[in-house]
Amino acid sequence: MDLFNVIEARRSIKHYDPHARVTEDDFLRIMNAVLLSPTSYNIQHWRFIRVTDTAVRQQVEDAAWGQTQITQASELIVLCADPQAWDELPEHYWADSDSDTRTMMVGMMGDFYRGKAQLQRDEAIRSCGIAAQTLMLSAKALGYDTCPMIGFDEQKLAEIIALPQGYLIGMIITLGKSAQAAWPRAGQLPLSEVLKENRF
Ligand SMILES: Cc1cc2nc3c(=O)[nH]c(=O)nc-3n(C[C@H](O)[C@H](O)[C@H](O)COP(=O)(O)O)c2cc1C
């Protein structure tokens, strides 16, 4: 499918065929595409939890006020991120570059994020958001459906997945085959309302 058709076809699907499966090849293809998403200074704040255990899946659904797509969908992925990733082995993110470039980028990264807690958190969330869109579009390109979700109790979900101290949960995404069409689009703002030239 052409990328623009994929973008139009992707919708938030809330009812899934519980018998459908995502093939392992497709799942890995989607997740490997996610790894190519851009991040500031190539920090790659993300860590992904694939929830395969049905009992854990039920706990997540309970923490999400009973949103049934969580147990119906073939796959459930929790997108987590580490706001401190900029300060944890930063050479790692430039491992394949030459040492001069690596030293320069690691220095710039530290100068940019050190002491700025809000910016560190914003960056982790930004990384999750871009990864999420890559995941959803890649899935649609392979014929699957998704729903991004933040409708859950973050503290409860953190306990369920044993989220490490200091990490955050960006969102969760269900992945599978639609059993019911999405609601009609709710009302996209026109370009004239959201696109300005040079300044507000
Ligand atoms: C960050 C985020 C959180 C969302 N949380 C939920 C959710 O908890 N439950 C749900 O059913 N849909 C959720 N949605 C889906 C939105 O309702 C949906 O994206 C929006 O209505 C536009 O519809 P579309 O994705 O089909 O174009 C979420 C979407 C985003 C981007």
The ligand as a Gaussian input file, in Angstrom:
#p B3LYP/6-31G(d) Opt

LIG

0 1
 C       -2.152000       9.162000      22.995000
 C       -3.461000       8.532000      22.622000
 C       -4.231000       7.925000      23.602000
 C       -5.427000       7.286000      23.278000
 N       -6.099000       6.592000      24.248000
 C       -7.167000       5.839000      23.896000
 C       -7.775000       4.965000      24.838000
 O       -7.368000       4.852000      25.988000
 N       -8.833000       4.237000      24.433000
 C       -9.317000       4.305000      23.161000
 O      -10.279000       3.600000      22.849000
 N       -8.750000       5.112000      22.233000
 C       -7.682000       5.868000      22.575000
 N       -7.063000       6.670000      21.631000
 C       -7.589000       6.706000      20.265000
 C       -8.184000       8.073000      19.908000
 O       -9.463000       8.180000      20.446000
 C       -8.201000       8.190000      18.384000
 O       -6.851000       8.181000      17.918000
 C       -8.851000       9.468000      17.883000
 O      -10.206000       9.488000      18.235000
 C       -8.741000       9.599000      16.368000
 O       -9.246000       8.455000      15.726000
 P       -8.380000       7.599000      14.716000
 O       -7.129000       7.163000      15.454000
 O       -9.243000       6.427000      14.328000
 O       -8.045000       8.462000      13.552000
 C       -5.890000       7.321000      21.933000
 C       -5.119000       7.956000      20.962000
 C       -3.918000       8.532000      21.295000
 C       -3.069000       9.139000      20.201000

